[in-house]
């Protein structure tokens, strides 16, 4: 098996008019992993995916997928890639069976067993018309159409958006099934961080077109730490501390969130003479929100409302 990254981007940049949608992206996706691509709405995730697939032309930089320049992907390379978008587009006048037959005509490696297995998992009847399917069922059909060509690389652009919990769970289970093969790679964007935490090996975080983090999931989760300080009276204001993301003060406590919590940061906190100090483990969702949230001291919304005349 090749050690070459399945996806590689170097200085990838895209403008739409004067607006920068993606700035100087450097990214490598190892073979055989599940790679989560995260960020706020409008951060540039879908633009990045379209650039990687050669569906948009970059303004600067370059990218390759499966060892081929993204601008020159051949039909042979595209046949090794499965691409599923949040729109779940498929012809409404077709039946489920006809949609599968139509898709199979483009892929010599089409696996009918996989197609039937996925539509069965989502409870789809082959004779059902696509226009009569629920959003979750349509997502299941599109996933079946994406997996049946037996892709080496699966790229999912927020495919669970708008799905109910049952349909989303089925989609995640299908992803887990695919990752049992070590030669398969999944690159996906999602707003459901519970799903990311369940399946991802690596993650990258885009923040307003700029890559802010790219590392194993456990490294990211371990690098963001919340520290709770207790005081006998009102807590003091925090001094500037390297790595401090945000803080909250209540009547007798102070919560501080750090990226890369260091011994120097702990010494700075202890210099405030708290009666107790404890580090609190953070889940991925809390770590992600803290990492992308506004910096500085925060107040609770209800506290602001109480002081507003």
Secondary structure, 3 states (H helix, E strand, C coil): CCCCCCEEEEEEEEEECCEEEEEEEEEEECCCCEEEEEECCCCCHHHHHHHHCCCCCCCEEEEEECCEEHHHCCHHHHCCEEEEECCCCCCCCCEHHHHHHHHHCCCCCCCHHHHHHHHHHCCCCCCCEHHHCCHHHHHHHHHHHHHCCCCCEEEEECCCCCCCHHHHHHHHHHHHHHCCCCCCEEEEECCCHHHHHHHCCEEEEEECCEEEEEEEHHHHHHHEEEEEEECCCCCCCCCCCCCEEEEEECCCEEEEEEECCCHHHHHHHHCCCCCEEEEECCCHHHHHHHHHCCCEEECCHHHHHHHCC
